[in-house]
Amino acid sequence: MVPGKPHLNPVLKFGVAVVLIAAGLLYWGWEPVDGGSAADLPERNTRFGIFRDLLLIERPPASGGAFFLDRFETTRADWFYYESATGDGATAAGDRPDAAARDLPVTSISLAEARVFARWRFCRLPRHDELMYASTQGGASQYPWGDRWVETWANTHGLSLGRVAPVGSFESGRSASGPYDLIGNVAEWTESVELPKEAVEILDTSWMRTRPVLGVTTWLPDWSPLPTEWLSMGEGFLPPKQACASAYRVLEMPELPGVSKLSQTVGLVCWLPGWSPRPLEWFIMAEHSEQPRLAFGGDYRTTIGKSPGTRLSTFPRPKRLLAGRKSDTTGLRLAAGPVRLVSALLASGVNPSVSERRLLRRFLAEPKHRRVLRTAWQWLDAQGRIMPSDGGPMAEFLSVELGG
């Protein structure tokens, strides 16, 4: 201390510093990352409420890459809010569900209706391989919780409940921090199909190159002028193991420019450039309501095992459902790849409210989320698919959060 110089008490100095920092943060419009209490954030059943419960499943790039999966099956309250907000969708949810029914899984939804709902919530339907990966901890276990079947850890026939249960009721029936009800309760729509054997046999793929990009494995001949997304998997309909070079129809377009629809079998459409000598099956994709989709995980009527406590060697077999069918034992769960999620937010044209921005910030602040989504943002930017000046408030928001 220099004699004769005024000085401040250390406690007073600390108080002044705190006040100055707080004033500066308020001046620059800072908001806390966690957005305060959960009560201040959008509810689960609102459009942005999905960001409360999207979990990152970190799958290796060679297996398809990371993806997000909803912690819960879609509830009747989720569906009712969607119908009320948009005026679209089916009437499966009926009138506003009472308190006892709001957390039950919604059922009797067609594939088309499930897709529209998923897009409204910035997501898509999962694929069978994604749900299987999440349900077996990447193949490390037989069931979400381990290798031993326990009747009371999932709502299947062995539990003898005989009806759907509120989502998230079976705490023991999941892996640590994993999604609930991946086995039992209701089966869940997927975009996967069960292709005939002759449609998926691959004799030789040495002529194709593999390009894993952010969870999308692209198979493309070196000499092909086609945009890579037309021959991509990981964000498309079919998993790599089912269709080695499956044509991916972007945004469900009725035609692909420059690609001919050469032939059609029951529920399967083949797309192939006229100059390619390759068999049609190598460019096959699922199409039309005649092609059944797979519903994953079984339901409350599914029998697993010969008797309670039996250790099994199999997983519940998926159900094959026509796309237009509505089943009282089939519901849905949402998923999203990192690129698709960022693209959906950009394309929404939504100006998020203050509480919605807080929820998004909290979601993006999770280090693993930020890592994969920032990489997705950088990839989209490199492709020229991000134009903050034209994308409105959402693009500006994401540019600050992910592009900085």
N, C-alpha and C positions, 0 to 999 in steps of 0.2 A: 504494500500500500504506500502510495506517495503522500507524504505529509501535506496537508492543506488542500488535497483533492477531495471533492465530494464522492461518496461511494454508496452503493445500494446493498442492502441486506441480501444474502444469497437466496433466501426464500422469495423475497420480493422480485429479484431478478428472474427467477424461474416462472413466477406468475406473469410477469410482463411478457416473457418469451411465449408462453402458452397463448396469451391473449393475442399477440401479434400473429402467431401462426394460424390461429383460428380465424382471425379477421382476413388474413390473406387467402385462406381456403374458401371462405364464404365469398370473397370478392371474385374469385375465379370460378365460382359455381361448382365447387367440389361436392360430391355426395359420397357418403360412406359406402364401401364395397358391399357390405352385407345388407345395406338398405334398411337398417334398423331391425325391428322384430318381424317375425313371419307374418304377423297380423297386418303389417303395412304393405305386404306384397300381394300380387294377384293370387286368387284362390286356384287350387289345382284344376278345377273344371273350366276355367277361362281359357281363351286361346293361348295366351302366353304362360298359363299355368303349367304347361308341359315342362317348362324349364325348371320347375321344382324337382322333377323326378327323372329326368333323363340321366342315365348312368353310362359312363364310358366303358365299353368292353375293349380292352387292349389286346387285339388279336394280331399276330405277326403278319407282316405284309405278304409273305408267301402263302398264307392261309386266307387272304382276302383283305387284311388290314383292319384297323380299328373302326368301331361303329358305336353309335349310341342306341340304348334300349330303354324303354320306359320301365320304371321300377314296378309298375302295377298294370294289370289288365285295364282296359278302358271301362269306366264305370257308367252306370245309368245316369248319374249326375253329370258326368262329362258329356255324354251324348245329348242329354236334355238341354244343357247350356248351348251346345253347338246348334241344335235345331232352333232354339229360341233366338240365337244371335244371327243366324243366316237364313232361316226359313227353308232350309234344304234338309236333305237326309230322309231317312225312313221314319216311320212312326213307331219303331220298335220300342222306344223309350216311353211312349204313351204320354200320359199327363205327368206333371212334375212328380218325381218320385218322393215318397214320404221319407222321413228320417231313417226308417228301418231299411229302406230299399236303395237309398242313394249310393251306397258303397258296394252294391252288388254289381257284378260284371254285366254289361249290356250284351244281349244276344239277339238272334234273328236279324242279322245284318248281312246283306249281300256283299260280294267282293267289290263291286263298283261303289257301293255306299261307303264301305270301309276305306277305299282309296280316297274318295273325296274328303272324308273326315280327316284322314291322315294328312293330306295336302293342306287343309285348312289350319292344321296345327304344326305346319312347317316340317312334317315328317313324311314317312312312307310306311308301307307294311314290311315286316321283316321277311327274310328268306329262311328256309328250313335249316340251312347250314349255320346261319347266325344264331338261331335259337338253340340248336344243338350244341354249339360251341359254348354259349352262355350257360346251358343246363348241365354241362359236364366239366365245367372249369377248364375248358380247352382240351378235353379228353383226359384230364387227370383223375376224374372220378366218374362213377357210373350214374350218379344222380347229383343234383345241385349240392346236396349236403354231404355226400360221400358215397361209399360203395354198398352200404347195407340198406335194404329197403325197409322203411318204417311206415306202417299203415297210417299212423296218426299224424304224419308230417305232410300229407297232401290230401286234397279232397277228391279221392277216387272211390270206386265201389267198395273197397275194403273198409273205408271209414264208416260206411252205412248211414251217412247223412242224408243222401237221396235228393239233394238240391244244391244249388249254388250257395257259396258262402261269401261274405264280404271280402273284397280283395285285401290281400295283406294279412289274412287271419293266421297264416301258418308260418310263424317266425322261424321255426326250426327247419322248415322245408326250403331253405335257400342257402346259398353260399354266403360267406361273409360279405356284407355290403352288396349282395347281388339282388336281382329282381325276385319278386314273390310269384308264386303260383305258376312256375314254368311247367310243372306237372300237375294235372288235375284242375278242378274247378270248371273252367271251360276250355275247349280247344281254341286255338288262335289262327286266324287266317294268315297265310303266307303267300308270297308270289311264286313259290316253287311249284313245279309240276313233276310228275313221275313219267319220264319219257320212256318209250319202248326201247328195248336194248339196241335194235338196229339203228336207232336215231342217234345214239351216243357213242358208238364204237369208233374210235379214232385209230386208224392204221399207222399214220405217219404224220407228225407235226413238225418235222425238221425244217420244213419250208417256211415256218412262221417264226416270228420273233416275239418274245415276251417282254412287255413293258409294264412293270408294276408302278402305278402312279397313285399315291394317296389311297390305297385300298382298292383301286380299280386295276385289275389285271387285263391288259390289252394284248390281244393276239392279232398280228397283222403282218402280211407278207412285206418284205423290204421294198418290193416294187409296186406296192399298192398305193394309189393316190387317194383312197378313201379317208375321210376324217376318222381319227382313231376312235372317237366315241361311238361310231357305228358298229364297232366290233369289240365292245368293252364288256367286262363283267365286273361284279362287285357292287355296282349300283344298278344293275339291270335285273332281268327276270330270273336267269338261271345261274346256279353256282358253277364255278369252274369245273368241278369234277363231273358235272352232268352234261355240259355242252362246251367243248373245248374252244370253239370259236363261234359262240352264239351271237347272232346279230342283235343289237340293242336298239330298240325303237325309242328315240329321244322324245320325251314328253308325250308318248302315246300318239305320235303323228300317224295319220292314215297311210302315208307313203313315205318312202325314203328317197330323196332325189338322187338320181344316178344309180339306184339299185333296183333291180327288177324282182317282182314277186313271181317266181317261176312256177311253183307248184304248191299244192295244198293237200294235206292229209287231214284226218279228223282232228281238229283242234290245233294243228300245227301249220305254220306258214313258213316257207323257205324263201329267204332273200339271198340273191347272189348276183354279183356283177356279171354281165354277159361275157366278159373276156376270161373269166376264171374257169379253169378245168377241174376244180375241186368238187367232190361229192356234195350234194345239196345239204346232207345232214350236218355238215360242218358249219352251216350258217342258218341253223334252225332256231326258231323262237316260239314261245308259247303264245297262243292266240285264240280268241273266240270262246264263247261260253261252253262249247262242247269239250274243251280241255279241262279236266278237273285240276284244281289246286289242292295243295296239301295243307290241312289244318293240324297244327302242332300241339303235342303235349298231353293229349287225352282230356277227359272231362270227369265230372263227378260220377258218371256211370261206367267209366273204364275199369275193367278188371285187370289188375297187375299182380301176378304171382298166383300160386296155387293155394296158398294159405297165409294168414298173417305171419309176418316175420320171415317169409321166404326171401332168400338172397337170390336175385335174378341176374341173368346174363343179358337181358334185353332192355331196351328203352320203350316206352309206350309208342306203338306204331302210329304214324300219322293217318288221319282220315282223308279220304279223297272226296272232295266236294265240287260239284259244278259251280261255276262262278256265280250263277244267278240264284243259287239255292240259299235259303235262310233257315238256319238250324237253331233250335232252342238250346243246344249245347255248344255252340260256336260263337265266340266273340272275337276280340282283336286286341292287339298290343302294338304300340308304335315303335318305329326304329328310324334311324337316319345315319347316313354316312357323313363325315365331316364336310365334304364338298357340297353334298346335297343340302345339308342344313344351312350352310352359309348362303348358298344360291337361293334357297327358299325364302330366307329372311330378306335378301336383297330384292327378290321379285315380288314380295308381298305389297310393297308400296304403302306399308303401314307407318304411321307416325306414332311410335310408342308413347304411352303416357309416362308420367314421372315414376309411378310404381312399377310399370313394366320395364322401364330402363333400369331401375334398381335391381329387379329380378334378373334381367339379362346380365348386368354387371356382376352380380354374385355368381351366376353360372359361368361366365367367362373368366372370373377371377380364380377359379379352381385351376391349379397349375397344369394338370394333365389336359383339361379342356382347352385351356389357352394354347398349349403347345400344338395340339392337332388342328385346332380351328385357325390358328395363325398360319400354319403351313398350308391349310386349305385356301385361306385368303390370298396368300402369296401366289399359289398356283393359279387361282382364278384371275388374279391381277396380271400374271404373266401371259395368260391366254387372252387378255384384252376384254374380259367379261365383267370388269368392275369399273363403273363410271360414277363416282360419288356425286359429281355435279348434276347427273341426270337421274340419280337413284332416290333423291329425296332424303327426308330425315333419317330413315333407317340406314341408308348407305353412309351418310355422314357419321352417324353414331358408330357403326361397325368400323368405319375407317379410323376413327379415333381409338377404338378399343383393340382392334386387331392389326391395323396397318401401321400403327406408330412404333 
